[in-house]
Amino acid sequence: MRKLSTVLLIFIGLSSYALGAEKPQVERPTTEQETCITEECHTEHTSKPVIHDPVSEGSCEACHETVDVKEHTYKLTGEEPGICMECHDELSKEFVHSALDDGTCNQCHETHSSENQFRLLAPTVGDMCAECHEVAIDATHVHGPTSVGECTLCHDAHESNHEDRLVLGLDELCVFCHVTTKEELEGIEFVHEPTQDNCIGCHDPHGADNWKMLKAETPEMCFSCHEEIQTMVQASKHKHNAVSEPGGCLKCHTPHASSVRPLLASVPTTLCLSCHKEPQGVSIDEVLPAFIDQIKDKKYLHGPIQENDCGGCHLTHGSEHFRILAGAYPEGFYTSFDETKYELCFGCHERTLVQAATADGLTDFRNGNQNLHFLHVNKERRGRTCRACHQTHASDQLKHIRKSVPYGGWKDLPINFSKTDTGGSCDPGCHLAKDYDRLSAVDYTVKPARRKPRPNLRARSGIGQISSPR
Amino acid sequence: MKTTRSIVLAAVVVLIFSTVISEGVSTPPRRIPEGALVPEFSAVDTTGKPFVCRRSSGQVLILAFLSSEKKRSLEAVEDIFGALSSIPPERLTSLEIAFIMQNVDNRQFIESIQEKAPTVVHILDDDQYDIWGRLGVIATPTVLICDRGGKVLCVKPGHAYDFAPVVKSRLFQALEIPYDDGADKAATVRTVANSTVSARAKRHLQMAQLLARKDKISSAIEQAQMAYEIDPNSPKVALELGELLCRAGQAQKAIKLVSSVAAQNNRDKARVNLALGWANRQIGKLEKAEEFLQQGIGQDPTLPRLYFELGRIYQQRKDSEKAMQAYFRALQLIYQED
């Protein structure tokens, strides 16, 4: 027992030495003093450069009051944070820092003096916040204010009327620095909804591993809201590969605003040609020829091409129909007529075009009022499809009439179409030469004169096979 | 001789004729072209009211060929109404609008048009494709806009990306309402290009200014330096950085930087002189500093800091009276007092 007491005494002695108890003891004053901070007493409170004003003025009574002067005991004049609010503004806004909810300002601030600005416990605002808040640690792309530890550029340290104690509403905060974005948005009609007041819908405001601090890479980022497009892209029988590639959506769409719907980054044809000016591999078995070759220097362009509207016929995200067409369209030269097979064309053109045996104003391809579209297309067997006579994208002839059509192994089955003011004629590989005239109908009961053979133009081979002219 | 001449002449005529035919020059496209006069016609709309398409009516005319079954026609109607809504109401009376359709039995579509239309819209039943044929329409939607003289200003087929802006701009043109975007401009695509050099530089500059306001000068210099690296040709960026360097006491750096600024206007020239005066004062070259500051005041007498720096020079020279005057002027400018 005596041994234990000895050990304890040595330990207490050493501890007292380590804690500075070896310093000469100053007698505690037992009467009221002018100030508590003298050369001998409480010097640690003023030893650091950033000093709380009452401390530097020696007005300890601003926060402390005497309990018993003879015992030299004192207490705070109030509890935190109320005692701080005696001088500092009271918190009155909706969103208050949770540290203050707990009631202690000294979670972040030194009470008396500090080495740091605002008497923070940590060297910088960023370091201070990082004591509790882990944001953008190790992120590849870090927001400017985060990277320099200036959290208070966006957040108020104490309170705010904006969620997350932002210094401004989301509609004003980001564009306060991103001034060009604000200026440009003012002149553009179609603005992506989050751009108006919710940049953080897509961007992580502190930092992220993705380019532009996006919360995810595109297309996943976009799919998080545009679920219907995701379904179309992923479930479609015919997919547009470009969409599902990394960065896919942004190949055609601009994320913030555009003068045209649906936030297109440029004129649609320009966008399409940015890839389709070159042959494109659709699958390991098929390469799509360069689209530009089909329209280059052509005299007549199909309406949607002329209007720079590839999306008029193609569903750019994916489709149930080949070539990501917006509707059904026969792939071959012949098909039995069924109007559902021409859903694509009837998106703009009248069904009546191939439903009515007679017509007047509807079409110019008529003999008298006999509708020759009906005659060619509307057949139970071997109805000609649109592509049998028309070049889909562009041609050098009026009405997009082909000069020739691939038919089986015959690459250039000629059509020999010519037009007059009131009708026209064709002399194709399909039938004998025929004229048509809207004003003075040609009598087809009279057998036409047999045409002279044109051996050089008609080197037939493989007749009977139905090809899929494109 | 005469016979030979006749044969040659006949051959030339045949040649020209055949060339014309084969080139298709005599057979223009079916659809009415822009610039042509609209064909006149009259019809009765679905409510029994007469509609007359007359070139001399003095009214601006919108003819829209639509199909109630087609999605693109429905979208086109929305855009037409959108354009009409942007027209001052008193100008709507100068418009005659007709929607020409074949399938007017679709009551839901018709009622929705009548409900949403900002002005009177005639719905014409063209089940025999009579009007369709006169104007050579090929597909729906097709919209024609004619000016007060019946000249076709715009034929817009389909519902492409630029349908809304082009229809709106042509409509404003027809109604002679000033409009920023002409039809050509309306068809161009403008987007937010916030990745431009200017945009990125402005971003860093703005942050530098915010940091400077919080007395975080070294962080502010870092940001302004980034802005300067992105856009070294911008006087605004260089001057902001120069002034921050002065605030940080980095006089030599500030002098080197602002000496190369190509200031274009008096304000910027004055700011160059301010930074040079400020920095020269810091390194003790008071005469030179005063000279720069006086030049700056000559270029822009509204910059308070010019007077403040001048005051500090006078103060260093123990010329209290002049110093007080300069400080007073600086304060007057800050508080905008005369």
Interface residues (C-beta under 8 A of the other chain):
Chain A: G144 P145 V148 E150 T152 L153 F176 C177 H178 V179 T180 T181 E184 L185 G187 I188 E189 T195 T254 H256 A257 S258 S259 V260 R261 L263 L264 A265 S266 V267 P268 Y300 G303 P304 E307 N308 D309 G311 G312 F346 G347 C348 H349 E350 T352 A359 D360 G361 L362 D364 Q397 L398 S418 K419 T420 D421 G424
Chain B: I21 S22 G24 S26 T27 P29 R30 S67 K70 K71 R72 Q102 Q128 Y129 D130 I131 W132 G133 R134 I138 A139 T140 P157 G158 H159 A160 Y161 D162 A164 P165 A187 T188 V189 R190 T191 V192 A193 N194 T196 S198 A199 K202 R203 H204 Q206 M207 L210 L211 K214 K216 S219 E222 Q223
